[in-house]
């Protein structure tokens, strides 16, 4: 058990940050699944809309240091390539 006020505050703060990060990472996974579902259905308009929301969420997660910038760049590039493949 924590022995000081600052240690108690850190416990509260860590729990809050943990829950916020879990929600954000879960949302990223959900958006990616929705995007990939639209790609497999070959629905170009819906896929591009889903790609926009996924890319926006990835950028926000990167800004908050939740996801590594290289991972975000990789996912954005793959996302753009899939949308481009549907267009042709």
Jmol script that loads the backbone (N, CA, C; Angstrom):
load data "model"
ATOM      1  N   UNK A   1       0.852  -1.187   0.000  1.00  0.00           N
ATOM      2  CA  UNK A   1       0.000   0.000   0.000  1.00  0.00           C
ATOM      3  C   UNK A   1       0.889   1.238   0.000  1.00  0.00           C
ATOM      4  N   UNK A   2       0.378   2.280  -0.616  1.00  0.00           N
ATOM      5  CA  UNK A   2       1.152   3.522  -0.724  1.00  0.00           C
ATOM      6  C   UNK A   2       1.272   4.194   0.638  1.00  0.00           C
ATOM      7  N   UNK A   3       2.428   4.803   0.883  1.00  0.00           N
ATOM      8  CA  UNK A   3       2.694   5.409   2.178  1.00  0.00           C
ATOM      9  C   UNK A   3       2.651   6.929   2.163  1.00  0.00           C
ATOM     10  N   UNK A   4       2.468   7.541   1.020  1.00  0.00           N
ATOM     11  CA  UNK A   4       2.469   9.007   0.975  1.00  0.00           C
ATOM     12  C   UNK A   4       1.342   9.492   0.073  1.00  0.00           C
ATOM     13  N   UNK A   5       1.023  10.765   0.219  1.00  0.00           N
ATOM     14  CA  UNK A   5      -0.030  11.372  -0.594  1.00  0.00           C
ATOM     15  C   UNK A   5       0.336  11.336  -2.073  1.00  0.00           C
ATOM     16  N   UNK A   6       1.593  11.601  -2.383  1.00  0.00           N
ATOM     17  CA  UNK A   6       2.007  11.611  -3.790  1.00  0.00           C
ATOM     18  C   UNK A   6       1.925  10.209  -4.389  1.00  0.00           C
ATOM     19  N   UNK A   7       2.228   9.195  -3.602  1.00  0.00           N
ATOM     20  CA  UNK A   7       2.133   7.826  -4.105  1.00  0.00           C
ATOM     21  C   UNK A   7       0.673   7.460  -4.375  1.00  0.00           C
ATOM     22  N   UNK A   8      -0.233   7.890  -3.498  1.00  0.00           N
ATOM     23  CA  UNK A   8      -1.663   7.650  -3.713  1.00  0.00           C
ATOM     24  C   UNK A   8      -2.145   8.362  -4.967  1.00  0.00           C
ATOM     25  N   UNK A   9      -1.681   9.591  -5.159  1.00  0.00           N
ATOM     26  CA  UNK A   9      -2.075  10.339  -6.354  1.00  0.00           C
ATOM     27  C   UNK A   9      -1.555   9.651  -7.611  1.00  0.00           C
ATOM     28  N   UNK A  10      -0.320   9.145  -7.556  1.00  0.00           N
ATOM     29  CA  UNK A  10       0.239   8.443  -8.705  1.00  0.00           C
ATOM     30  C   UNK A  10      -0.562   7.190  -9.046  1.00  0.00           C
ATOM     31  N   UNK A  11      -1.059   6.504  -8.038  1.00  0.00           N
ATOM     32  CA  UNK A  11      -1.892   5.330  -8.279  1.00  0.00           C
ATOM     33  C   UNK A  11      -3.165   5.737  -9.005  1.00  0.00           C
ATOM     34  N   UNK A  12      -3.810   6.801  -8.549  1.00  0.00           N
ATOM     35  CA  UNK A  12      -5.030   7.287  -9.210  1.00  0.00           C
ATOM     36  C   UNK A  12      -4.734   7.720 -10.638  1.00  0.00           C
ATOM     37  N   UNK A  13      -3.647   8.461 -10.806  1.00  0.00           N
ATOM     38  CA  UNK A  13      -3.281   8.990 -12.114  1.00  0.00           C
ATOM     39  C   UNK A  13      -2.951   7.865 -13.092  1.00  0.00           C
ATOM     40  N   UNK A  14      -2.209   6.862 -12.620  1.00  0.00           N
ATOM     41  CA  UNK A  14      -1.851   5.735 -13.485  1.00  0.00           C
ATOM     42  C   UNK A  14      -3.090   4.974 -13.943  1.00  0.00           C
ATOM     43  N   UNK A  15      -4.048   4.794 -13.051  1.00  0.00           N
ATOM     44  CA  UNK A  15      -5.282   4.083 -13.403  1.00  0.00           C
ATOM     45  C   UNK A  15      -6.061   4.856 -14.459  1.00  0.00           C
ATOM     46  N   UNK A  16      -6.159   6.170 -14.290  1.00  0.00           N
ATOM     47  CA  UNK A  16      -6.868   7.002 -15.256  1.00  0.00           C
ATOM     48  C   UNK A  16      -6.203   6.945 -16.622  1.00  0.00           C
ATOM     49  N   UNK A  17      -4.878   7.093 -16.645  1.00  0.00           N
ATOM     50  CA  UNK A  17      -4.143   7.044 -17.909  1.00  0.00           C
ATOM     51  C   UNK A  17      -4.247   5.669 -18.560  1.00  0.00           C
ATOM     52  N   UNK A  18      -4.204   4.625 -17.755  1.00  0.00           N
ATOM     53  CA  UNK A  18      -4.326   3.263 -18.267  1.00  0.00           C
ATOM     54  C   UNK A  18      -5.663   3.069 -18.968  1.00  0.00           C
ATOM     55  N   UNK A  19      -6.739   3.516 -18.337  1.00  0.00           N
ATOM     56  CA  UNK A  19      -8.068   3.360 -18.928  1.00  0.00           C
ATOM     57  C   UNK A  19      -8.209   4.188 -20.206  1.00  0.00           C
ATOM     58  N   UNK A  20      -7.650   5.392 -20.198  1.00  0.00           N
ATOM     59  CA  UNK A  20      -7.717   6.247 -21.384  1.00  0.00           C
ATOM     60  C   UNK A  20      -6.940   5.617 -22.538  1.00  0.00           C
ATOM     61  N   UNK A  21      -5.755   5.086 -22.246  1.00  0.00           N
ATOM     62  CA  UNK A  21      -4.938   4.465 -23.285  1.00  0.00           C
ATOM     63  C   UNK A  21      -5.581   3.193 -23.821  1.00  0.00           C
ATOM     64  N   UNK A  22      -6.196   2.399 -22.937  1.00  0.00           N
ATOM     65  CA  UNK A  22      -6.874   1.186 -23.373  1.00  0.00           C
ATOM     66  C   UNK A  22      -8.019   1.519 -24.321  1.00  0.00           C
ATOM     67  N   UNK A  23      -8.787   2.556 -23.986  1.00  0.00           N
ATOM     68  CA  UNK A  23      -9.912   2.945 -24.835  1.00  0.00           C
ATOM     69  C   UNK A  23      -9.422   3.414 -26.199  1.00  0.00           C
ATOM     70  N   UNK A  24      -8.354   4.176 -26.218  1.00  0.00           N
ATOM     71  CA  UNK A  24      -7.827   4.697 -27.480  1.00  0.00           C
ATOM     72  C   UNK A  24      -7.283   3.571 -28.347  1.00  0.00           C
ATOM     73  N   UNK A  25      -6.555   2.634 -27.758  1.00  0.00           N
ATOM     74  CA  UNK A  25      -5.990   1.547 -28.552  1.00  0.00           C
ATOM     75  C   UNK A  25      -7.092   0.607 -29.039  1.00  0.00           C
ATOM     76  N   UNK A  26      -8.118   0.417 -28.243  1.00  0.00           N
ATOM     77  CA  UNK A  26      -9.249  -0.395 -28.662  1.00  0.00           C
ATOM     78  C   UNK A  26      -9.971   0.258 -29.834  1.00  0.00           C
ATOM     79  N   UNK A  27     -10.107   1.572 -29.786  1.00  0.00           N
ATOM     80  CA  UNK A  27     -10.756   2.301 -30.874  1.00  0.00           C
ATOM     81  C   UNK A  27      -9.948   2.173 -32.161  1.00  0.00           C
ATOM     82  N   UNK A  28      -8.622   2.219 -32.051  1.00  0.00           N
ATOM     83  CA  UNK A  28      -7.776   2.048 -33.229  1.00  0.00           C
ATOM     84  C   UNK A  28      -7.996   0.677 -33.871  1.00  0.00           C
ATOM     85  N   UNK A  29      -8.053  -0.356 -33.049  1.00  0.00           N
ATOM     86  CA  UNK A  29      -8.268  -1.700 -33.575  1.00  0.00           C
ATOM     87  C   UNK A  29      -9.627  -1.810 -34.256  1.00  0.00           C
ATOM     88  N   UNK A  30     -10.650  -1.217 -33.647  1.00  0.00           N
ATOM     89  CA  UNK A  30     -11.991  -1.252 -34.219  1.00  0.00           C
ATOM     90  C   UNK A  30     -12.030  -0.536 -35.554  1.00  0.00           C
ATOM     91  N   UNK A  31     -11.413   0.650 -35.627  1.00  0.00           N
ATOM     92  CA  UNK A  31     -11.404   1.397 -36.880  1.00  0.00           C
ATOM     93  C   UNK A  31     -10.663   0.641 -37.973  1.00  0.00           C
ATOM     94  N   UNK A  32      -9.570  -0.023 -37.594  1.00  0.00           N
ATOM     95  CA  UNK A  32      -8.817  -0.787 -38.588  1.00  0.00           C
ATOM     96  C   UNK A  32      -9.630  -1.972 -39.106  1.00  0.00           C
ATOM     97  N   UNK A  33     -10.357  -2.636 -38.216  1.00  0.00           N
ATOM     98  CA  UNK A  33     -11.200  -3.755 -38.641  1.00  0.00           C
ATOM     99  C   UNK A  33     -12.306  -3.276 -39.572  1.00  0.00           C
ATOM    100  N   UNK A  34     -12.914  -2.124 -39.261  1.00  0.00           N
ATOM    101  CA  UNK A  34     -13.960  -1.588 -40.126  1.00  0.00           C
ATOM    102  C   UNK A  34     -13.399  -1.238 -41.501  1.00  0.00           C
ATOM    103  N   UNK A  35     -12.208  -0.649 -41.528  1.00  0.00           N
ATOM    104  CA  UNK A  35     -11.581  -0.297 -42.792  1.00  0.00           C
ATOM    105  C   UNK A  35     -11.299  -1.550 -43.619  1.00  0.00           C
ATOM    106  N   UNK A  36     -10.713  -2.563 -42.995  1.00  0.00           N
ATOM    107  CA  UNK A  36     -10.377  -3.786 -43.725  1.00  0.00           C
ATOM    108  C   UNK A  36     -11.629  -4.513 -44.207  1.00  0.00           C
ATOM    109  N   UNK A  37     -12.714  -4.413 -43.451  1.00  0.00           N
ATOM    110  CA  UNK A  37     -13.973  -5.017 -43.890  1.00  0.00           C
ATOM    111  C   UNK A  37     -14.479  -4.342 -45.157  1.00  0.00           C
ATOM    112  N   UNK A  38     -14.351  -3.018 -45.223  1.00  0.00           N
ATOM    113  CA  UNK A  38     -14.783  -2.292 -46.418  1.00  0.00           C
ATOM    114  C   UNK A  38     -13.888  -2.620 -47.608  1.00  0.00           C
ATOM    115  N   UNK A  39     -12.614  -2.831 -47.353  1.00  0.00           N
ATOM    116  CA  UNK A  39     -11.687  -3.179 -48.439  1.00  0.00           C
ATOM    117  C   UNK A  39     -12.020  -4.564 -48.993  1.00  0.00           C
ATOM    118  N   UNK A  40     -12.325  -5.516 -48.115  1.00  0.00           N
ATOM    119  CA  UNK A  40     -12.642  -6.864 -48.592  1.00  0.00           C
ATOM    120  C   UNK A  40     -13.954  -6.885 -49.368  1.00  0.00           C
ATOM    121  N   UNK A  41     -14.875  -5.971 -49.019  1.00  0.00           N
ATOM    122  CA  UNK A  41     -16.130  -5.861 -49.766  1.00  0.00           C
ATOM    123  C   UNK A  41     -15.961  -5.063 -51.055  1.00  0.00           C
ATOM    124  N   UNK A  42     -14.773  -4.496 -51.252  1.00  0.00           N
ATOM    125  CA  UNK A  42     -14.445  -3.682 -52.422  1.00  0.00           C
ATOM    126  C   UNK A  42     -15.383  -2.478 -52.561  1.00  0.00           C
ATOM    127  N   UNK A  43     -15.721  -1.889 -51.422  1.00  0.00           N
ATOM    128  CA  UNK A  43     -16.575  -0.708 -51.383  1.00  0.00           C
ATOM    129  C   UNK A  43     -15.667   0.517 -51.274  1.00  0.00           C
ATOM    130  N   UNK A  44     -15.408   1.197 -52.394  1.00  0.00           N
ATOM    131  CA  UNK A  44     -14.393   2.251 -52.433  1.00  0.00           C
ATOM    132  C   UNK A  44     -14.782   3.469 -51.601  1.00  0.00           C
ATOM    133  N   UNK A  45     -16.022   3.930 -51.719  1.00  0.00           N
ATOM    134  CA  UNK A  45     -16.425   5.136 -50.984  1.00  0.00           C
ATOM    135  C   UNK A  45     -16.361   4.920 -49.479  1.00  0.00           C
ATOM    136  N   UNK A  46     -16.922   3.805 -49.022  1.00  0.00           N
ATOM    137  CA  UNK A  46     -16.912   3.512 -47.589  1.00  0.00           C
ATOM    138  C   UNK A  46     -15.486   3.258 -47.091  1.00  0.00           C
ATOM    139  N   UNK A  47     -14.675   2.632 -47.919  1.00  0.00           N
ATOM    140  CA  UNK A  47     -13.290   2.358 -47.527  1.00  0.00           C
ATOM    141  C   UNK A  47     -12.504   3.650 -47.377  1.00  0.00           C
ATOM    142  N   UNK A  48     -12.715   4.606 -48.284  1.00  0.00           N
ATOM    143  CA  UNK A  48     -11.981   5.865 -48.170  1.00  0.00           C
ATOM    144  C   UNK A  48     -12.446   6.660 -46.957  1.00  0.00           C
ATOM    145  N   UNK A  49     -13.728   6.600 -46.630  1.00  0.00           N
ATOM    146  CA  UNK A  49     -14.236   7.258 -45.422  1.00  0.00           C
ATOM    147  C   UNK A  49     -13.647   6.609 -44.165  1.00  0.00           C
ATOM    148  N   UNK A  50     -13.633   5.282 -44.161  1.00  0.00           N
ATOM    149  CA  UNK A  50     -13.058   4.560 -43.019  1.00  0.00           C
ATOM    150  C   UNK A  50     -11.565   4.835 -42.915  1.00  0.00           C
ATOM    151  N   UNK A  51     -10.887   4.970 -44.058  1.00  0.00           N
ATOM    152  CA  UNK A  51      -9.452   5.259 -44.049  1.00  0.00           C
ATOM    153  C   UNK A  51      -9.187   6.630 -43.444  1.00  0.00           C
ATOM    154  N   UNK A  52     -10.015   7.601 -43.778  1.00  0.00           N
ATOM    155  CA  UNK A  52      -9.838   8.945 -43.216  1.00  0.00           C
ATOM    156  C   UNK A  52      -9.947   8.921 -41.702  1.00  0.00           C
ATOM    157  N   UNK A  53     -10.966   8.245 -41.196  1.00  0.00           N
ATOM    158  CA  UNK A  53     -11.144   8.205 -39.743  1.00  0.00           C
ATOM    159  C   UNK A  53     -10.019   7.413 -39.071  1.00  0.00           C
ATOM    160  N   UNK A  54      -9.556   6.348 -39.710  1.00  0.00           N
ATOM    161  CA  UNK A  54      -8.453   5.563 -39.155  1.00  0.00           C
ATOM    162  C   UNK A  54      -7.171   6.377 -39.127  1.00  0.00           C
ATOM    163  N   UNK A  55      -6.867   7.084 -40.204  1.00  0.00           N
ATOM    164  CA  UNK A  55      -5.645   7.884 -40.270  1.00  0.00           C
ATOM    165  C   UNK A  55      -5.685   9.010 -39.240  1.00  0.00           C
ATOM    166  N   UNK A  56      -6.851   9.624 -39.088  1.00  0.00           N
ATOM    167  CA  UNK A  56      -6.994  10.686 -38.094  1.00  0.00           C
ATOM    168  C   UNK A  56      -6.756  10.148 -36.682  1.00  0.00           C
ATOM    169  N   UNK A  57      -7.342   8.995 -36.384  1.00  0.00           N
ATOM    170  CA  UNK A  57      -7.157   8.395 -35.055  1.00  0.00           C
ATOM    171  C   UNK A  57      -5.703   7.981 -34.832  1.00  0.00           C
ATOM    172  N   UNK A  58      -5.052   7.484 -35.879  1.00  0.00           N
ATOM    173  CA  UNK A  58      -3.641   7.106 -35.749  1.00  0.00           C
ATOM    174  C   UNK A  58      -2.780   8.329 -35.452  1.00  0.00           C
ATOM    175  N   UNK A  59      -3.050   9.438 -36.143  1.00  0.00           N
ATOM    176  CA  UNK A  59      -2.277  10.656 -35.898  1.00  0.00           C
ATOM    177  C   UNK A  59      -2.478  11.165 -34.476  1.00  0.00           C
ATOM    178  N   UNK A  60      -3.704  11.095 -33.981  1.00  0.00           N
ATOM    179  CA  UNK A  60      -3.972  11.533 -32.612  1.00  0.00           C
ATOM    180  C   UNK A  60      -3.269  10.629 -31.602  1.00  0.00           C
ATOM    181  N   UNK A  61      -3.265   9.330 -31.865  1.00  0.00           N
ATOM    182  CA  UNK A  61      -2.591   8.391 -30.966  1.00  0.00           C
ATOM    183  C   UNK A  61      -1.080   8.620 -30.980  1.00  0.00           C
ATOM    184  N   UNK A  62      -0.558   8.984 -32.138  1.00  0.00           N
ATOM    185  CA  UNK A  62       0.879   9.266 -32.242  1.00  0.00           C
ATOM    186  C   UNK A  62       1.220  10.543 -31.490  1.00  0.00           C
ATOM    187  N   UNK A  63       0.356  11.525 -31.611  1.00  0.00           N
ATOM    188  CA  UNK A  63       0.587  12.795 -30.920  1.00  0.00           C
ATOM    189  C   UNK A  63       0.592  12.598 -29.409  1.00  0.00           C
ATOM    190  N   UNK A  64      -0.257  11.699 -28.922  1.00  0.00           N
ATOM    191  CA  UNK A  64      -0.318  11.411 -27.497  1.00  0.00           C
ATOM    192  C   UNK A  64       0.700  10.387 -27.048  1.00  0.00           C
ATOM    193  N   UNK A  65       1.607   9.985 -27.945  1.00  0.00           N
ATOM    194  CA  UNK A  65       2.661   9.010 -27.646  1.00  0.00           C
ATOM    195  C   UNK A  65       2.103   7.648 -27.229  1.00  0.00           C
ATOM    196  N   UNK A  66       0.940   7.307 -27.782  1.00  0.00           N
ATOM    197  CA  UNK A  66       0.345   6.010 -27.510  1.00  0.00           C
ATOM    198  C   UNK A  66       0.887   4.962 -28.476  1.00  0.00           C
ATOM    199  N   UNK A  67       1.184   5.391 -29.713  1.00  0.00           N
ATOM    200  CA  UNK A  67       1.681   4.498 -30.755  1.00  0.00           C
ATOM    201  C   UNK A  67       2.964   5.103 -31.318  1.00  0.00           C
ATOM    202  N   UNK A  68       3.922   4.258 -31.651  1.00  0.00           N
ATOM    203  CA  UNK A  68       5.197   4.725 -32.197  1.00  0.00           C
ATOM    204  C   UNK A  68       4.990   5.376 -33.572  1.00  0.00           C
ATOM    205  N   UNK A  69       5.678   6.474 -33.834  1.00  0.00           N
ATOM    206  CA  UNK A  69       5.498   7.176 -35.121  1.00  0.00           C
ATOM    207  C   UNK A  69       5.767   6.309 -36.350  1.00  0.00           C
ATOM    208  N   UNK A  70       6.725   5.397 -36.266  1.00  0.00           N
ATOM    209  CA  UNK A  70       7.009   4.531 -37.414  1.00  0.00           C
ATOM    210  C   UNK A  70       5.858   3.572 -37.684  1.00  0.00           C
ATOM    211  N   UNK A  71       5.218   3.095 -36.633  1.00  0.00           N
ATOM    212  CA  UNK A  71       4.069   2.208 -36.804  1.00  0.00           C
ATOM    213  C   UNK A  71       2.925   2.959 -37.461  1.00  0.00           C
ATOM    214  N   UNK A  72       2.727   4.212 -37.044  1.00  0.00           N
ATOM    215  CA  UNK A  72       1.673   5.036 -37.629  1.00  0.00           C
ATOM    216  C   UNK A  72       1.963   5.263 -39.111  1.00  0.00           C
ATOM    217  N   UNK A  73       3.201   5.577 -39.447  1.00  0.00           N
ATOM    218  CA  UNK A  73       3.567   5.813 -40.846  1.00  0.00           C
ATOM    219  C   UNK A  73       3.333   4.555 -41.679  1.00  0.00           C
ATOM    220  N   UNK A  74       3.690   3.402 -41.135  1.00  0.00           N
ATOM    221  CA  UNK A  74       3.502   2.141 -41.854  1.00  0.00           C
ATOM    222  C   UNK A  74       2.025   1.855 -42.104  1.00  0.00           C
ATOM    223  N   UNK A  75       1.205   2.037 -41.079  1.00  0.00           N
ATOM    224  CA  UNK A  75      -0.223   1.765 -41.222  1.00  0.00           C
ATOM    225  C   UNK A  75      -0.883   2.747 -42.191  1.00  0.00           C
ATOM    226  N   UNK A  76      -0.463   4.016 -42.137  1.00  0.00           N
ATOM    227  CA  UNK A  76      -1.027   5.006 -43.055  1.00  0.00           C
ATOM    228  C   UNK A  76      -0.661   4.683 -44.495  1.00  0.00           C
ATOM    229  N   UNK A  77       0.566   4.246 -44.724  1.00  0.00           N
ATOM    230  CA  UNK A  77       1.002   3.907 -46.081  1.00  0.00           C
ATOM    231  C   UNK A  77       0.239   2.697 -46.613  1.00  0.00           C
ATOM    232  N   UNK A  78       0.072   1.697 -45.784  1.00  0.00           N
ATOM    233  CA  UNK A  78      -0.665   0.504 -46.209  1.00  0.00           C
ATOM    234  C   UNK A  78      -2.132   0.829 -46.473  1.00  0.00           C
ATOM    235  N   UNK A  79      -2.658   1.703 -45.647  1.00  0.00           N
ATOM    236  CA  UNK A  79      -4.049   2.131 -45.803  1.00  0.00           C
ATOM    237  C   UNK A  79      -4.229   2.850 -47.141  1.00  0.00           C
ATOM    238  N   UNK A  80      -3.330   3.770 -47.447  1.00  0.00           N
ATOM    239  CA  UNK A  80      -3.394   4.513 -48.701  1.00  0.00           C
ATOM    240  C   UNK A  80      -3.229   3.587 -49.898  1.00  0.00           C
ATOM    241  N   UNK A  81      -2.347   2.594 -49.788  1.00  0.00           N
ATOM    242  CA  UNK A  81      -2.139   1.653 -50.875  1.00  0.00           C
ATOM    243  C   UNK A  81      -3.383   0.816 -51.133  1.00  0.00           C
ATOM    244  N   UNK A  82      -4.055   0.404 -50.082  1.00  0.00           N
ATOM    245  CA  UNK A  82      -5.272  -0.392 -50.244  1.00  0.00           C
ATOM    246  C   UNK A  82      -6.381   0.441 -50.891  1.00  0.00           C
ATOM    247  N   UNK A  83      -6.511   1.690 -50.472  1.00  0.00           N
ATOM    248  CA  UNK A  83      -7.532   2.553 -51.071  1.00  0.00           C
ATOM    249  C   UNK A  83      -7.213   2.785 -52.553  1.00  0.00           C
ATOM    250  N   UNK A  84      -5.936   2.976 -52.867  1.00  0.00           N
ATOM    251  CA  UNK A  84      -5.528   3.176 -54.255  1.00  0.00           C
ATOM    252  C   UNK A  84      -5.776   1.928 -55.090  1.00  0.00           C
ATOM    253  N   UNK A  85      -5.597   0.769 -54.496  1.00  0.00           N
ATOM    254  CA  UNK A  85      -5.824  -0.473 -55.254  1.00  0.00           C
ATOM    255  C   UNK A  85      -7.309  -0.654 -55.583  1.00  0.00           C
ATOM    256  N   UNK A  86      -8.176  -0.127 -54.733  1.00  0.00           N
ATOM    257  CA  UNK A  86      -9.623  -0.211 -55.011  1.00  0.00           C
ATOM    258  C   UNK A  86     -10.016   0.719 -56.155  1.00  0.00           C
ATOM    259  N   UNK A  87      -9.297   1.833 -56.275  1.00  0.00           N
ATOM    260  CA  UNK A  87      -9.639   2.825 -57.300  1.00  0.00           C
ATOM    261  C   UNK A  87      -9.349   2.298 -58.699  1.00  0.00           C
ATOM    262  N   UNK A  88      -8.335   1.455 -58.816  1.00  0.00           N
ATOM    263  CA  UNK A  88      -7.979   0.982 -60.164  1.00  0.00           C
ATOM    264  C   UNK A  88      -8.655  -0.309 -60.548  1.00  0.00           C
TER     265      UNK A  88
END
end "model"
wireframe off; spacefill off
backbone 0.3
color backbone group
